Amino acid sequence: MVQGRAASTDALCKKSSCGLNDPIMVLAYVVLFLPYTVQYVTSSFTQISDSLMAAGQVFGGSPAYILRRITLPLIRQGIATGWMMTFIIAFRELVTASLIAPPNTLVVSTFISVGMAMAVLCVLFSTTALLILNTVIDHRKVH
């Protein structure tokens, strides 16, 4: 009976991706997509004038205060844009999950690729049906 429980626990672990796969996948995604976020935030940060930082120091602001009250509000849009673009790119990433995750691990991108194929088929069938219907209606108008 104990051997049966161990086997069922092992089977359960195989179905859900428990183990070291999750941290490794998170690390892989961070390493892969961090440059995109850094690019957007750096672009936003370089547009801030040094005179704003100097003005904050002249008025007695500590570095933490200057960061919280001047820098972060000005680069907030760059951070949000970097997060959104990275999320969108990572959401459709299939190669990393396919290479790192075990074969029985399901990730969102596999569902998206199947969903995209289904969407393309639906559009194809709908377009074909509309073209056939349009041809039939035009044919009836002529006769």
C-alpha positions in Angstrom: 0.0 0.0 0.0 2.9 2.4 0.8 4.4 1.7 -2.6 1.1 2.5 -4.3 0.9 5.8 -2.4 4.4 6.7 -3.5 3.6 5.8 -7.1 0.5 8.0 -7.0 2.4 10.9 -5.5 5.0 10.5 -8.1 2.3 10.5 -10.8 0.8 13.6 -9.3 4.1 15.3 -9.3 4.6 14.4 -12.9 1.2 15.9 -13.9 1.8 19.1 -12.1 5.1 20.7 -12.7 6.5 20.5 -9.2 10.2 20.5 -8.7 12.9 22.8 -9.9 11.3 23.6 -13.3 9.4 26.6 -12.2 12.3 28.7 -10.8 14.4 27.7 -13.8 11.7 28.8 -16.2 11.3 32.1 -14.4 15.0 32.7 -14.5 15.1 31.9 -18.2 12.3 34.3 -18.9 13.9 37.1 -16.8 17.3 36.6 -18.6 15.6 36.5 -22.0 13.3 39.5 -21.6 15.1 41.8 -19.2 16.8 43.7 -22.0 13.4 44.8 -23.4 12.4 46.3 -20.1 15.8 47.9 -19.5 15.6 49.5 -23.0 12.2 51.2 -22.3 13.2 52.3 -18.8 16.6 53.6 -20.0 15.0 55.5 -22.8 12.6 57.1 -20.4 15.3 57.8 -17.9 17.7 59.5 -20.4 15.0 62.1 -21.2 15.1 63.5 -17.6 17.1 66.6 -17.4 20.0 66.8 -14.8 18.7 70.2 -13.7 15.7 68.5 -12.1 17.9 66.3 -10.0 20.1 69.4 -9.1 17.0 71.4 -8.2 15.9 68.6 -5.9 19.3 68.6 -4.2 19.3 72.4 -3.9 16.0 72.3 -2.1 17.4 69.8 0.4 15.9 66.6 -0.9 17.7 63.4 0.1 18.5 60.9 -2.8 15.6 58.7 -1.7 13.2 61.7 -1.8 14.5 62.8 -5.2 14.0 59.2 -6.5 10.5 58.9 -5.0 9.2 62.4 -5.9 11.1 63.3 -9.1 12.6 60.3 -10.9 9.9 57.7 -10.5 7.0 59.8 -11.5 8.9 60.8 -14.7 9.9 57.3 -15.7 6.6 55.7 -14.6 5.3 55.6 -18.3 8.6 54.0 -19.4 8.3 51.3 -16.7 4.6 50.6 -17.6 5.5 50.4 -21.3 8.4 48.2 -20.7 6.3 45.9 -18.5 3.5 45.7 -21.1 5.7 45.1 -24.0 7.7 42.4 -22.1 4.5 40.8 -21.0 3.1 40.7 -24.5 6.4 39.3 -26.0 6.7 36.7 -23.1 3.1 35.7 -23.4 3.6 34.4 -26.9 7.0 32.9 -26.3 6.9 29.2 -27.0 10.6 28.2 -27.7 11.9 28.8 -24.1 9.1 26.8 -22.5 9.6 24.1 -25.1 13.3 23.8 -24.5 13.3 24.1 -20.7 10.1 22.6 -19.4 9.5 18.9 -19.4 7.2 17.5 -22.1 4.2 17.2 -19.8 4.2 20.8 -18.6 1.6 23.0 -20.3 2.3 26.7 -20.7 0.1 29.5 -21.9 1.9 29.9 -25.2 1.0 26.4 -26.3 -2.7 27.2 -25.7 -2.2 30.5 -27.6 -0.7 28.7 -30.6 -3.5 26.2 -30.7 -6.0 29.1 -30.2 -4.4 31.1 -33.0 -4.7 28.1 -35.4 -8.3 27.7 -34.4 -8.9 31.4 -35.0 -7.2 31.3 -38.4 -9.5 28.3 -39.3 -12.6 30.2 -38.1 -11.7 33.2 -40.2 -11.0 31.0 -43.2 -14.3 29.2 -42.9 -16.2 32.4 -42.3 -14.6 34.2 -45.2 -15.3 31.2 -47.5 -18.9 31.0 -46.3 -19.4 34.8 -46.9 -17.8 34.5 -50.4 -20.1 31.6 -51.3 -23.1 33.5 -49.9 -22.2 36.6 -51.9 -21.8 34.6 -55.1 -25.2 33.0 -54.6 -26.9 36.3 -53.9 -25.2 37.9 -57.0 -26.2 34.9 -59.1 -29.8 35.3 -58.0 -29.8 39.0 -58.8 -28.6 38.4 -62.3 -31.4 35.9 -63.1 
